[in-house]
Amino acid sequence: MILLIISSLICLSFIIERWFSLRREKILPSGFINEVQNLAAQKKVSEILSLSRSHNNPVARILIEGLSAKPQDQEKKLEAAGKFEVMNMEKYLDILGILATLGPLIGLLGTVTGMINTFGVFEKVVVGDPLKLSAGIAEALLNTAGGLLVAIPAYIAQKLYYRKVDRYSFELEQVIQNTVDELK
């Protein structure tokens, strides 16, 4: 159970961290994007760069990388910066997947040890004493439940966050592409 408690605390901390890190306004701040699009419509590249340098969000970092590059390297730089930002958004999601897989396995390990304890009781007491057997069975069931209590939230959070990252990466690509197209 100690492993399950530690796993659940780790799982909870990553779920909360990703919850705050993947907020829409942190990834795709609408005010900043509107300002960039207005400046792009006026073909003000240096103002876009200046504005981007004063903000700390994925759109700004991608624009800085791409618009600071030579024209022939812009597309490559934009793509590389975009991939890097998507990797940052996916941070810790693999750990949630690992916890979703390990939770039931740790629970199963506890189940096995609980059953071993139960069968150990058979050697010491007369068969038929339910109170002596119930402790091992309770241990087994608690570990199974504990493993599932770690795995289910981790699995759900991982899937939801990956979906959110996919949606944000698509929107990031659209914003950057619209800005670059407007500047041409």
OpenMM code with the backbone's topology and positions (N, CA, C; nanometers):
from openmm import Vec3, app, unit

residues = "MET ILE LEU LEU ILE ILE SER SER LEU ILE CYS LEU SER PHE ILE ILE GLU ARG TRP PHE SER LEU ARG ARG GLU LYS ILE LEU PRO SER GLY PHE ILE ASN GLU VAL GLN ASN LEU ALA ALA GLN LYS LYS VAL SER GLU ILE LEU SER LEU SER ARG SER HIS ASN ASN PRO VAL ALA ARG ILE LEU ILE GLU GLY LEU SER ALA LYS PRO GLN ASP GLN GLU LYS LYS LEU GLU ALA ALA GLY LYS PHE GLU VAL MET ASN MET GLU LYS TYR LEU ASP ILE LEU GLY ILE LEU ALA THR LEU GLY PRO LEU ILE GLY LEU LEU GLY THR VAL THR GLY MET ILE ASN THR PHE GLY VAL PHE GLU LYS VAL VAL VAL GLY ASP PRO LEU LYS LEU SER ALA GLY ILE ALA GLU ALA LEU LEU ASN THR ALA GLY GLY LEU LEU VAL ALA ILE PRO ALA TYR ILE ALA GLN LYS LEU TYR TYR ARG LYS VAL ASP ARG TYR SER PHE GLU LEU GLU GLN VAL ILE GLN ASN THR VAL ASP GLU LEU LYS".split()
positions = [
    Vec3(0.0812, -0.1203, 0.0000),
    Vec3(0.0000, 0.0000, 0.0000),
    Vec3(0.0855, 0.1266, 0.0000),
    Vec3(0.2045, 0.1174, 0.0567),
    Vec3(0.2915, 0.2355, 0.0595),
    Vec3(0.3244, 0.2791, -0.0830),
    Vec3(0.3567, 0.1832, -0.1696),
    Vec3(0.3846, 0.2161, -0.3101),
    Vec3(0.2636, 0.2785, -0.3773),
    Vec3(0.1468, 0.2277, -0.3455),
    Vec3(0.0248, 0.2826, -0.4056),
    Vec3(-0.0028, 0.4246, -0.3572),
    Vec3(0.0234, 0.4510, -0.2323),
    Vec3(0.0039, 0.5866, -0.1794),
    Vec3(0.1021, 0.6831, -0.2446),
    Vec3(0.2270, 0.6418, -0.2564),
    Vec3(0.3278, 0.7258, -0.3226),
    Vec3(0.2890, 0.7484, -0.4683),
    Vec3(0.2475, 0.6429, -0.5364),
    Vec3(0.2054, 0.6543, -0.6773),
    Vec3(0.0868, 0.7485, -0.6915),
    Vec3(-0.0090, 0.7393, -0.6000),
    Vec3(-0.1265, 0.8259, -0.6094),
    Vec3(-0.0899, 0.9716, -0.5862),
    Vec3(0.0040, 0.9980, -0.4960),
    Vec3(0.0485, 1.1354, -0.4720),
    Vec3(0.1227, 1.1914, -0.5936),
    Vec3(0.2072, 1.1092, -0.6535),
    Vec3(0.2786, 1.1518, -0.7746),
    Vec3(0.1782, 1.1790, -0.8863),
    Vec3(0.0848, 1.0876, -0.9021),
    Vec3(-0.0183, 1.1015, -1.0050),
    Vec3(-0.0976, 1.2305, -0.9845),
    Vec3(-0.1413, 1.2536, -0.8644),
    Vec3(-0.2195, 1.3733, -0.8341),
    Vec3(-0.1395, 1.5001, -0.8606),
    Vec3(-0.0115, 1.5001, -0.8237),
    Vec3(0.0702, 1.6197, -0.8458),
    Vec3(0.0872, 1.6491, -0.9944),
    Vec3(0.1055, 1.5455, -1.0774),
    Vec3(0.1200, 1.5685, -1.2211),
    Vec3(-0.0123, 1.6094, -1.2854),
    Vec3(-0.1215, 1.5548, -1.2381),
    Vec3(-0.2528, 1.5942, -1.2911),
    Vec3(-0.2778, 1.7422, -1.2623),
    Vec3(-0.2492, 1.7850, -1.1399),
    Vec3(-0.2692, 1.9254, -1.1033),
    Vec3(-0.1729, 2.0161, -1.1797),
    Vec3(-0.0462, 1.9761, -1.1893),
    Vec3(0.0526, 2.0582, -1.2609),
    Vec3(0.0119, 2.0782, -1.4062),
    Vec3(-0.0288, 1.9705, -1.4733),
    Vec3(-0.0707, 1.9810, -1.6137),
    Vec3(-0.1996, 2.0616, -1.6260),
    Vec3(-0.2867, 2.0519, -1.5264),
    Vec3(-0.4121, 2.1293, -1.5286),
    Vec3(-0.3801, 2.2789, -1.5389),
    Vec3(-0.2867, 2.3239, -1.4558),
    Vec3(-0.2496, 2.4654, -1.4570),
    Vec3(-0.1649, 2.5007, -1.5790),
    Vec3(-0.0773, 2.4120, -1.6216),
    Vec3(0.0129, 2.4409, -1.7336),
    Vec3(-0.0581, 2.4418, -1.8685),
    Vec3(-0.1656, 2.3682, -1.8798),
    Vec3(-0.2337, 2.3571, -2.0096),
    Vec3(-0.3622, 2.4392, -2.0161),
    Vec3(-0.3656, 2.5466, -1.9433),
    Vec3(-0.4810, 2.6370, -1.9553),
    Vec3(-0.4713, 2.7104, -2.0880),
    Vec3(-0.5856, 2.7335, -2.1493),
    Vec3(-0.5913, 2.7977, -2.2815),
    Vec3(-0.5194, 2.9325, -2.2818),
    Vec3(-0.5448, 3.0159, -2.1833),
    Vec3(-0.4839, 3.1492, -2.1827),
    Vec3(-0.3329, 3.1445, -2.1663),
    Vec3(-0.2830, 3.0371, -2.1105),
    Vec3(-0.1378, 3.0239, -2.0963),
    Vec3(-0.0738, 2.9786, -2.2274),
    Vec3(-0.1448, 2.8977, -2.3035),
    Vec3(-0.0922, 2.8441, -2.4293),
    Vec3(-0.1260, 2.9354, -2.5470),
    Vec3(-0.2503, 2.9767, -2.5559),
    Vec3(-0.2979, 3.0588, -2.6675),
    Vec3(-0.3652, 3.1852, -2.6137),
    Vec3(-0.2878, 3.2797, -2.5618),
    Vec3(-0.3484, 3.4006, -2.5036),
    Vec3(-0.4154, 3.4866, -2.6110),
    Vec3(-0.5449, 3.5011, -2.5992),
    Vec3(-0.6225, 3.5671, -2.7050),
    Vec3(-0.5813, 3.7128, -2.7263),
    Vec3(-0.5562, 3.7861, -2.6174),
    Vec3(-0.5154, 3.9266, -2.6334),
    Vec3(-0.3855, 3.9395, -2.7109),
    Vec3(-0.2887, 3.8574, -2.6768),
    Vec3(-0.1602, 3.8590, -2.7463),
    Vec3(-0.1777, 3.8219, -2.8933),
    Vec3(-0.2549, 3.7181, -2.9186),
    Vec3(-0.2759, 3.6726, -3.0570),
    Vec3(-0.3446, 3.7810, -3.1393),
    Vec3(-0.4433, 3.8489, -3.0816),
    Vec3(-0.5114, 3.9578, -3.1533),
    Vec3(-0.4145, 4.0707, -3.1874),
    Vec3(-0.3281, 4.1056, -3.0917),
    Vec3(-0.2276, 4.2101, -3.1173),
    Vec3(-0.1340, 4.1683, -3.2296),
    Vec3(-0.0878, 4.0442, -3.2266),
    Vec3(0.0032, 3.9938, -3.3306),
    Vec3(-0.0658, 3.9973, -3.4666),
    Vec3(-0.1901, 3.9549, -3.4717),
    Vec3(-0.2609, 3.9530, -3.5995),
    Vec3(-0.2841, 4.0940, -3.6539),
    Vec3(-0.3112, 4.1890, -3.5653),
    Vec3(-0.3252, 4.3284, -3.6087),
    Vec3(-0.1939, 4.3818, -3.6642),
    Vec3(-0.0843, 4.3513, -3.5955),
    Vec3(0.0475, 4.3956, -3.6439),
    Vec3(0.0854, 4.3252, -3.7740),
    Vec3(0.0496, 4.1990, -3.7861),
    Vec3(0.0798, 4.1244, -3.9091),
    Vec3(0.0026, 4.1829, -4.0268),
    Vec3(-0.1206, 4.2235, -4.0046),
    Vec3(-0.2003, 4.2849, -4.1119),
    Vec3(-0.1361, 4.4139, -4.1599),
    Vec3(-0.0613, 4.4798, -4.0699),
    Vec3(0.0085, 4.6039, -4.1062),
    Vec3(0.1526, 4.5778, -4.1502),
    Vec3(0.1905, 4.4478, -4.1559),
    Vec3(0.3249, 4.4046, -4.1995),
    Vec3(0.4357, 4.4597, -4.1094),
    Vec3(0.4105, 4.4662, -3.9803),
    Vec3(0.5069, 4.5218, -3.8849),
    Vec3(0.5810, 4.4079, -3.8141),
    Vec3(0.6787, 4.3518, -3.8827),
    Vec3(0.7539, 4.2376, -3.8307),
    Vec3(0.8319, 4.2742, -3.7055),
    Vec3(0.8994, 4.3888, -3.7066),
    Vec3(0.9814, 4.4266, -3.5903),
    Vec3(0.8944, 4.4498, -3.4667),
    Vec3(0.7736, 4.5027, -3.4854),
    Vec3(0.6828, 4.5219, -3.3720),
    Vec3(0.6329, 4.3876, -3.3183),
    Vec3(0.6095, 4.2928, -3.4091),
    Vec3(0.5681, 4.1582, -3.3667),
    Vec3(0.6793, 4.0943, -3.2846),
    Vec3(0.8018, 4.1071, -3.3322),
    Vec3(0.9156, 4.0526, -3.2581),
    Vec3(0.9298, 4.1194, -3.1215),
    Vec3(0.9166, 4.2499, -3.1171),
    Vec3(0.9273, 4.3231, -2.9908),
    Vec3(0.8164, 4.2802, -2.8943),
    Vec3(0.6948, 4.2714, -2.9436),
    Vec3(0.5823, 4.2271, -2.8618),
    Vec3(0.6042, 4.0841, -2.8123),
    Vec3(0.6517, 3.9975, -2.9009),
    Vec3(0.6749, 3.8572, -2.8650),
    Vec3(0.7826, 3.8438, -2.7578),
    Vec3(0.8838, 3.9270, -2.7655),
    Vec3(0.9912, 3.9204, -2.6656),
    Vec3(0.9429, 3.9635, -2.5271),
    Vec3(0.8346, 4.0397, -2.5227),
    Vec3(0.7831, 4.0851, -2.3931),
    Vec3(0.6793, 3.9884, -2.3349),
    Vec3(0.6533, 3.8784, -2.4040),
    Vec3(0.5573, 3.7790, -2.3559),
    Vec3(0.6237, 3.6420, -2.3454),
    Vec3(0.5697, 3.5602, -2.2564),
    Vec3(0.6229, 3.4254, -2.2380),
    Vec3(0.5103, 3.3247, -2.2590),
    Vec3(0.4889, 3.2902, -2.3844),
    Vec3(0.3897, 3.1889, -2.4196),
    Vec3(0.4373, 3.1184, -2.5463),
    Vec3(0.3814, 3.0038, -2.5779),
    Vec3(0.4282, 2.9281, -2.6947),
    Vec3(0.4210, 3.0056, -2.8265),
    Vec3(0.3151, 3.0814, -2.8469),
    Vec3(0.3020, 3.1580, -2.9718),
    Vec3(0.4172, 3.2570, -2.9835),
    Vec3(0.4455, 3.3289, -2.8759),
    Vec3(0.5537, 3.4278, -2.8774),
    Vec3(0.6884, 3.3608, -2.9036),
    Vec3(0.7142, 3.2490, -2.8364),
    Vec3(0.8440, 3.1819, -2.8543),
    Vec3(0.8607, 3.1289, -2.9963),
    Vec3(0.7539, 3.0784, -3.0546),
    Vec3(0.7609, 3.0281, -3.1921),
    Vec3(0.7849, 3.1437, -3.2885),
    Vec3(0.7130, 3.2530, -3.2683),
    Vec3(0.7305, 3.3700, -3.3561),
    Vec3(0.8715, 3.4267, -3.3461),
    Vec3(0.9263, 3.4320, -3.2275),
    Vec3(1.0633, 3.4830, -3.2104),
    Vec3(1.1605, 3.3974, -3.2907),
    Vec3(1.1495, 3.2659, -3.2767),
    Vec3(1.2391, 3.1743, -3.3498),
    Vec3(1.2236, 3.1908, -3.5008),
    Vec3(1.1004, 3.1931, -3.5467),
    Vec3(1.0772, 3.1960, -3.6906),
    Vec3(1.1062, 3.3303, -3.7550),
    Vec3(1.0583, 3.4366, -3.6939),
    Vec3(1.0737, 3.5689, -3.7549),
    Vec3(1.2142, 3.6256, -3.7385),
    Vec3(1.2917, 3.5711, -3.6450),
    Vec3(1.4311, 3.6150, -3.6279),
    Vec3(1.5234, 3.5479, -3.7293),
    Vec3(1.4756, 3.4423, -3.7913),
    Vec3(1.5594, 3.3660, -3.8852),
    Vec3(1.5632, 3.4330, -4.0216),
    Vec3(1.6612, 3.3909, -4.1004),
    Vec3(1.6693, 3.4363, -4.2391),
    Vec3(1.5454, 3.3856, -4.3123),
    Vec3(1.4992, 3.4598, -4.4132),
    Vec3(1.3762, 3.4194, -4.4839),
    Vec3(1.3777, 3.2749, -4.5348),
    Vec3(1.4928, 3.2275, -4.5823),
    Vec3(1.4995, 3.0909, -4.6346),
    Vec3(1.4941, 2.9860, -4.5231),
    Vec3(1.5243, 3.0269, -4.3994),
    Vec3(1.5239, 2.9337, -4.2862),
    Vec3(1.3995, 2.9445, -4.1991),
    Vec3(1.3129, 3.0413, -4.2305),
    Vec3(1.1974, 3.0675, -4.1449),
    Vec3(1.1085, 2.9454, -4.1250),
    Vec3(1.0747, 2.8796, -4.2323),
    Vec3(0.9827, 2.7660, -4.2218),
    Vec3(1.0399, 2.6562, -4.1328),
    Vec3(1.1692, 2.6268, -4.1533),
    Vec3(1.2358, 2.5248, -4.0712),
    Vec3(1.2375, 2.5640, -3.9239),
    Vec3(1.2686, 2.6892, -3.8966),
    Vec3(1.2765, 2.7385, -3.7590),
    Vec3(1.1380, 2.7377, -3.6932),
    Vec3(1.0360, 2.7783, -3.7677),
    Vec3(0.8993, 2.7773, -3.7138),
    Vec3(0.8560, 2.6354, -3.6787),
    Vec3(0.8865, 2.5429, -3.7679),
    Vec3(0.8482, 2.4033, -3.7452),
    Vec3(0.9212, 2.3447, -3.6237),
    Vec3(1.0499, 2.3710, -3.6139),
    Vec3(1.1278, 2.3194, -3.5011),
    Vec3(1.0796, 2.3796, -3.3693),
    Vec3(1.0525, 2.5091, -3.3693),
    Vec3(1.0041, 2.5748, -3.2473),
    Vec3(0.8663, 2.5215, -3.2096),
    Vec3(0.7828, 2.4971, -3.3096),
    Vec3(0.6502, 2.4411, -3.2832),
    Vec3(0.6584, 2.3023, -3.2218),
    Vec3(0.7466, 2.2186, -3.2747),
    Vec3(0.7647, 2.0837, -3.2190),
    Vec3(0.8142, 2.0906, -3.0753),
    Vec3(0.9047, 2.1832, -3.0488),
    Vec3(0.9571, 2.1988, -2.9136),
    Vec3(0.8457, 2.2394, -2.8167),
    Vec3(0.7601, 2.3305, -2.8591),
    Vec3(0.6500, 2.3752, -2.7726),
    Vec3(0.5495, 2.2627, -2.7475),
    Vec3(0.5233, 2.1812, -2.8484),
    Vec3(0.4330, 2.0671, -2.8294),
    Vec3(0.4951, 1.9680, -2.7312),
    Vec3(0.6258, 1.9464, -2.7419),
    Vec3(0.6939, 1.8584, -2.6461),
    Vec3(0.6806, 1.9118, -2.5041),
    Vec3(0.6905, 2.0438, -2.4881),
    Vec3(0.6731, 2.1040, -2.3551),
    Vec3(0.5316, 2.0826, -2.3026),
    Vec3(0.4333, 2.0908, -2.3912),
    Vec3(0.2955, 2.0693, -2.3484),
    Vec3(0.2711, 1.9234, -2.3090),
    Vec3(0.3427, 1.8313, -2.3724),
    Vec3(0.3261, 1.6882, -2.3437),
    Vec3(0.4082, 1.6422, -2.2231),
    Vec3(0.4831, 1.7341, -2.1632),
    Vec3(0.5676, 1.7006, -2.0489),
    Vec3(0.4833, 1.6338, -1.9399),
    Vec3(0.5357, 1.5284, -1.8826),
    Vec3(0.4760, 1.4509, -1.7729),
    Vec3(0.3594, 1.3615, -1.8150),
    Vec3(0.3123, 1.3716, -1.9380),
    Vec3(0.2002, 1.2864, -1.9776),
    Vec3(0.2417, 1.1405, -1.9877),
    Vec3(0.3658, 1.1147, -2.0250),
    Vec3(0.4144, 0.9762, -2.0270),
    Vec3(0.4198, 0.9177, -1.8861),
    Vec3(0.4529, 1.0017, -1.7885),
    Vec3(0.4559, 0.9538, -1.6503),
    Vec3(0.3158, 0.9133, -1.6056),
    Vec3(0.2154, 0.9920, -1.6455),
    Vec3(0.0777, 0.9528, -1.6134),
    Vec3(0.0433, 0.8187, -1.6775),
    Vec3(0.0912, 0.7961, -1.7994),
    Vec3(0.0685, 0.6677, -1.8657),
    Vec3(0.1375, 0.5534, -1.7931),
    Vec3(0.2576, 0.5784, -1.7462),
    Vec3(0.3307, 0.4763, -1.6701),
    Vec3(0.2565, 0.4445, -1.5408),
    Vec3(0.2096, 0.5482, -1.4716),
    Vec3(0.1348, 0.5261, -1.3473),
    Vec3(0.0034, 0.4528, -1.3737),
    Vec3(-0.0596, 0.4823, -1.4871),
    Vec3(-0.1840, 0.4121, -1.5226),
    Vec3(-0.1575, 0.2637, -1.5451),
    Vec3(-0.0398, 0.2314, -1.5957),
    Vec3(-0.0033, 0.0917, -1.6182),
    Vec3(0.0457, 0.0254, -1.4898),
    Vec3(0.1267, 0.0978, -1.4139),
    Vec3(0.1860, 0.0393, -1.2932),
    Vec3(0.0880, 0.0254, -1.1765),
    Vec3(-0.0114, 0.1128, -1.1688),
    Vec3(-0.1064, 0.1076, -1.0582),
    Vec3(-0.1683, -0.0301, -1.0403),
    Vec3(-0.2295, -0.0866, -1.1451),
    Vec3(-0.2871, -0.2202, -1.1289),
    Vec3(-0.1821, -0.3275, -1.1025),
    Vec3(-0.0630, -0.3107, -1.1583),
    Vec3(0.0422, -0.4102, -1.1336),
    Vec3(0.0874, -0.4074, -0.9877),
    Vec3(0.1022, -0.2877, -0.9328),
    Vec3(0.1379, -0.2775, -0.7906),
    Vec3(0.0241, -0.3337, -0.7058),
    Vec3(-0.1000, -0.3036, -0.7446),
    Vec3(-0.2150, -0.3595, -0.6744),
    Vec3(-0.2185, -0.5107, -0.6826),
    Vec3(-0.1833, -0.5628, -0.7985),
    Vec3(-0.1793, -0.7084, -0.8157),
    Vec3(-0.0714, -0.7704, -0.7273),
    Vec3(0.0413, -0.7017, -0.7181),
    Vec3(0.1470, -0.7494, -0.6288),
    Vec3(0.0963, -0.7561, -0.4848),
    Vec3(0.0252, -0.6538, -0.4422),
    Vec3(-0.0337, -0.6548, -0.3083),
    Vec3(-0.1377, -0.7648, -0.2929),
    Vec3(-0.2122, -0.7884, -0.3995),
    Vec3(-0.3108, -0.8961, -0.3963),
    Vec3(-0.2420, -1.0306, -0.3766),
    Vec3(-0.1349, -1.0520, -0.4498),
    Vec3(-0.0608, -1.1777, -0.4391),
    Vec3(-0.0036, -1.1936, -0.2984),
    Vec3(0.0568, -1.0867, -0.2442),
    Vec3(0.1127, -1.0984, -0.1083),
    Vec3(0.0019, -1.1209, -0.0059),
    Vec3(-0.1121, -1.0575, -0.0270),
    Vec3(-0.2256, -1.0803, 0.0630),
    Vec3(-0.2734, -1.2244, 0.0584),
    Vec3(-0.2775, -1.2806, -0.0600),
    Vec3(-0.3201, -1.4204, -0.0728),
    Vec3(-0.2140, -1.5147, -0.0148),
    Vec3(-0.0881, -1.4794, -0.0302),
    Vec3(0.0185, -1.5604, 0.0301),
    Vec3(0.0018, -1.5602, 0.1821),
    Vec3(-0.0260, -1.4425, 0.2380),
    Vec3(-0.0505, -1.4339, 0.3830),
    Vec3(-0.1712, -1.5180, 0.4233),
    Vec3(-0.2737, -1.5155, 0.3403),
    Vec3(-0.3939, -1.5943, 0.3698),
    Vec3(-0.3609, -1.7425, 0.3722),
    Vec3(-0.2866, -1.7875, 0.2725),
    Vec3(-0.2519, -1.9297, 0.2685),
    Vec3(-0.1511, -1.9661, 0.3773),
    Vec3(-0.0724, -1.8694, 0.4235),
    Vec3(0.0175, -1.8930, 0.5358),
    Vec3(-0.0594, -1.9197, 0.6640),
    Vec3(-0.1768, -1.8598, 0.6726),
    Vec3(-0.2613, -1.8806, 0.7897),
    Vec3(-0.3082, -2.0261, 0.7959),
    Vec3(-0.3302, -2.0854, 0.6781),
    Vec3(-0.3744, -2.2259, 0.6737),
    Vec3(-0.2776, -2.3178, 0.7475),
    Vec3(-0.1483, -2.2869, 0.7405),
    Vec3(-0.0489, -2.3712, 0.8051),
    Vec3(-0.0558, -2.3591, 0.9577),
    Vec3(-0.1016, -2.2438, 1.0082),
    Vec3(-0.0952, -2.2168, 1.1515),
    Vec3(-0.2254, -2.2436, 1.2264),
    Vec3(-0.3366, -2.2344, 1.1575),
    Vec3(-0.4652, -2.2504, 1.2258),
    Vec3(-0.5456, -2.3603, 1.1611),
    Vec3(-0.6447, -2.3973, 1.2313),
    Vec3(-0.7360, -2.4984, 1.1798),
    Vec3(-0.8188, -2.4344, 1.0690),
    Vec3(-0.8367, -2.5069, 0.9619),
    Vec3(-0.9168, -2.4572, 0.8504),
    Vec3(-1.0567, -2.4271, 0.9022),
    Vec3(-1.1093, -2.3156, 0.8588),
    Vec3(-1.2443, -2.2812, 0.8963),
    Vec3(-1.2521, -2.1620, 0.9901),
    Vec3(-1.1410, -2.1051, 1.0312),
    Vec3(-1.1441, -1.9859, 1.1166),
    Vec3(-1.1467, -1.8617, 1.0268),
    Vec3(-1.2651, -1.8103, 0.9953),
    Vec3(-1.2771, -1.6999, 0.8997),
    Vec3(-1.2093, -1.5709, 0.9445),
    Vec3(-1.2021, -1.5455, 1.0728),
    Vec3(-1.1386, -1.4219, 1.1195),
    Vec3(-0.9894, -1.4200, 1.0868),
    Vec3(-0.9264, -1.5343, 1.0984),
    Vec3(-0.7831, -1.5417, 1.0686),
    Vec3(-0.7582, -1.5263, 0.9188),
    Vec3(-0.8484, -1.5777, 0.8374),
    Vec3(-0.8310, -1.5707, 0.6920),
    Vec3(-0.8686, -1.4346, 0.6355),
    Vec3(-0.9572, -1.3653, 0.7029),
    Vec3(-1.0101, -1.2400, 0.6479),
    Vec3(-0.9042, -1.1298, 0.6366),
    Vec3(-0.8043, -1.1283, 0.7238),
    Vec3(-0.7015, -1.0235, 0.7172),
    Vec3(-0.6249, -1.0295, 0.5857),
    Vec3(-0.5861, -1.1473, 0.5428),
    Vec3(-0.5130, -1.1623, 0.4166),
    Vec3(-0.6001, -1.1302, 0.2965),
    Vec3(-0.7250, -1.1710, 0.3025),
    Vec3(-0.8171, -1.1416, 0.1922),
    Vec3(-0.8434, -0.9919, 0.1855),
    Vec3(-0.8601, -0.9274, 0.3014),
    Vec3(-0.8800, -0.7820, 0.3038),
    Vec3(-0.7586, -0.7097, 0.2458),
    Vec3(-0.6388, -0.7557, 0.2806),
    Vec3(-0.5162, -0.6966, 0.2261),
    Vec3(-0.5147, -0.7086, 0.0747),
    Vec3(-0.5519, -0.8251, 0.0258),
    Vec3(-0.5538, -0.8486, -0.1185),
    Vec3(-0.6518, -0.7548, -0.1876),
    Vec3(-0.7713, -0.7436, -0.1344),
    Vec3(-0.8741, -0.6590, -0.1967),
    Vec3(-0.8395, -0.5106, -0.1877),
    Vec3(-0.7835, -0.4677, -0.0766),
    Vec3(-0.7432, -0.3274, -0.0623),
    Vec3(-0.6348, -0.2900, -0.1634),
    Vec3(-0.5407, -0.3783, -0.1842),
    Vec3(-0.4341, -0.3507, -0.2810),
    Vec3(-0.4887, -0.3462, -0.4228),
    Vec3(-0.5798, -0.4351, -0.4541),
    Vec3(-0.6403, -0.4328, -0.5875),
    Vec3(-0.7146, -0.3007, -0.6090),
    Vec3(-0.7960, -0.2629, -0.5121),
    Vec3(-0.8704, -0.1368, -0.5225),
    Vec3(-0.7749, -0.0180, -0.5288),
    Vec3(-0.6709, -0.0198, -0.4461),
    Vec3(-0.5737, 0.0894, -0.4470),
    Vec3(-0.5058, 0.1045, -0.5822),
    Vec3(-0.4704, -0.0074, -0.6434),
    Vec3(-0.4078, -0.0019, -0.7762),
    Vec3(-0.4996, 0.0595, -0.8796),
    Vec3(-0.6260, 0.0245, -0.8720),
    Vec3(-0.7231, 0.0812, -0.9666),
    Vec3(-0.7488, 0.2290, -0.9383),
    Vec3(-0.7444, 0.2677, -0.8115),
    Vec3(-0.7635, 0.4089, -0.7772),
    Vec3(-0.6483, 0.4967, -0.8259),
    Vec3(-0.5320, 0.4385, -0.8446),
    Vec3(-0.4204, 0.5121, -0.9043),
    Vec3(-0.4344, 0.5128, -1.0561),
    Vec3(-0.4650, 0.3966, -1.1133),
    Vec3(-0.4634, 0.3804, -1.2587),
    Vec3(-0.5743, 0.4570, -1.3305),
    Vec3(-0.6935, 0.4527, -1.2782),
    Vec3(-0.8072, 0.5113, -1.3495),
    Vec3(-0.7916, 0.6630, -1.3674),
    Vec3(-0.7654, 0.7408, -1.2611),
    Vec3(-0.7461, 0.8847, -1.2830),
    Vec3(-0.6251, 0.9159, -1.3717),
    Vec3(-0.5170, 0.8392, -1.3554),
    Vec3(-0.3973, 0.8633, -1.4371),
    Vec3(-0.4287, 0.8409, -1.5842),
    Vec3(-0.5000, 0.7337, -1.6142),
    Vec3(-0.5344, 0.7014, -1.7525),
    Vec3(-0.6270, 0.8076, -1.8123),
    Vec3(-0.7299, 0.8446, -1.7381),
    Vec3(-0.8245, 0.9453, -1.7872),
    Vec3(-0.7537, 1.0787, -1.8095),
    Vec3(-0.6733, 1.1213, -1.7123),
    Vec3(-0.6025, 1.2490, -1.7251),
    Vec3(-0.5074, 1.2474, -1.8435),
    Vec3(-0.4343, 1.1385, -1.8604),
    Vec3(-0.3402, 1.1311, -1.9716),
    Vec3(-0.4131, 1.1456, -2.1053),
    Vec3(-0.5219, 1.0731, -2.1222),
    Vec3(-0.5968, 1.0790, -2.2486),
    Vec3(-0.6546, 1.2189, -2.2715),
    Vec3(-0.7120, 1.2779, -2.1670),
    Vec3(-0.7699, 1.4118, -2.1819),
    Vec3(-0.6630, 1.5162, -2.2122),
    Vec3(-0.5485, 1.5061, -2.1455),
    Vec3(-0.4422, 1.6040, -2.1684),
    Vec3(-0.3785, 1.5868, -2.3065),
    Vec3(-0.3619, 1.4622, -2.3523),
    Vec3(-0.3094, 1.4432, -2.4878),
    Vec3(-0.4053, 1.5035, -2.5911),
    Vec3(-0.5341, 1.4861, -2.5673),
    Vec3(-0.6341, 1.5436, -2.6588),
    Vec3(-0.6251, 1.6958, -2.6585),
    Vec3(-0.6076, 1.7525, -2.5403),
    Vec3(-0.5956, 1.8977, -2.5272),
    Vec3(-0.4700, 1.9468, -2.5999),
    Vec3(-0.3590, 1.8758, -2.5839),
    Vec3(-0.2338, 1.9132, -2.6513),
    Vec3(-0.2515, 1.9047, -2.8029),
    Vec3(-0.3186, 1.8017, -2.8512),
    Vec3(-0.3435, 1.7901, -2.9959),
    Vec3(-0.4228, 1.9099, -3.0468),
    Vec3(-0.5263, 1.9462, -2.9728),
    Vec3(-0.6102, 2.0603, -3.0135),
    Vec3(-0.5294, 2.1891, -3.0111),
    Vec3(-0.4507, 2.2095, -2.9040),
    Vec3(-0.3696, 2.3300, -2.8944),
    Vec3(-0.2629, 2.3355, -3.0030),
    Vec3(-0.2013, 2.2221, -3.0334),
    Vec3(-0.0963, 2.2225, -3.1362),
    Vec3(-0.1553, 2.2574, -3.2722),
    Vec3(-0.2763, 2.2086, -3.2983),
    Vec3(-0.3433, 2.2453, -3.4242),
    Vec3(-0.3719, 2.3957, -3.4272),
    Vec3(-0.4229, 2.4480, -3.3168),
    Vec3(-0.4539, 2.5911, -3.3106),
    Vec3(-0.3273, 2.6761, -3.3177),
    Vec3(-0.2203, 2.6308, -3.2520),
    Vec3(-0.0922, 2.7017, -3.2612),
    Vec3(-0.0452, 2.7097, -3.4056),
    Vec3(-0.0535, 2.5972, -3.4733),
    Vec3(-0.0124, 2.5927, -3.6133),
    Vec3(-0.0944, 2.6904, -3.6974),
    Vec3(-0.2251, 2.6947, -3.6721),
    Vec3(-0.3124, 2.7858, -3.7474),
    Vec3(-0.2755, 2.9316, -3.7214),
    Vec3(-0.2537, 2.9667, -3.5957),
    Vec3(-0.2191, 3.1049, -3.5606),
    Vec3(-0.0872, 3.1455, -3.6255),
    Vec3(0.0123, 3.0599, -3.6154),
    Vec3(0.1437, 3.0912, -3.6731),
    Vec3(0.1337, 3.1009, -3.8248),
    Vec3(0.0631, 3.0053, -3.8856),
    Vec3(0.0494, 3.0063, -4.0321),
    Vec3(-0.0246, 3.1313, -4.0790),
    Vec3(-0.1308, 3.1682, -4.0098),
    Vec3(-0.2057, 3.2900, -4.0470),
    Vec3(-0.1181, 3.4140, -4.0329),
    Vec3(-0.0368, 3.4190, -3.9283),
    Vec3(0.0517, 3.5339, -3.9070),
    Vec3(0.1562, 3.5422, -4.0174),
    Vec3(0.2190, 3.4293, -4.0472),
    Vec3(0.3214, 3.4270, -4.1523),
    Vec3(0.2596, 3.4612, -4.2877),
    Vec3(0.1423, 3.4053, -4.3186),
    Vec3(0.0761, 3.4335, -4.4458),
    Vec3(0.0409, 3.5813, -4.4563),
    Vec3(-0.0016, 3.6404, -4.3462),
    Vec3(-0.0387, 3.7829, -4.3449),
    Vec3(0.0843, 3.8703, -4.3696),
    Vec3(0.1984, 3.8250, -4.3241),
    Vec3(0.3215, 3.9032, -4.3396),
    Vec3(0.3772, 3.8975, -4.4812),
    Vec3(0.3364, 3.7980, -4.5578),
    Vec3(0.3894, 3.7850, -4.6951),
    Vec3(0.3291, 3.8855, -4.7888),
] * unit.nanometer
topology = app.Topology()
chain = topology.addChain("A")
for resn in residues:
    res = topology.addResidue(resn, chain)
    for name in ("N", "CA", "C"):
        topology.addAtom(name, app.Element.getBySymbol(name[0]), res)
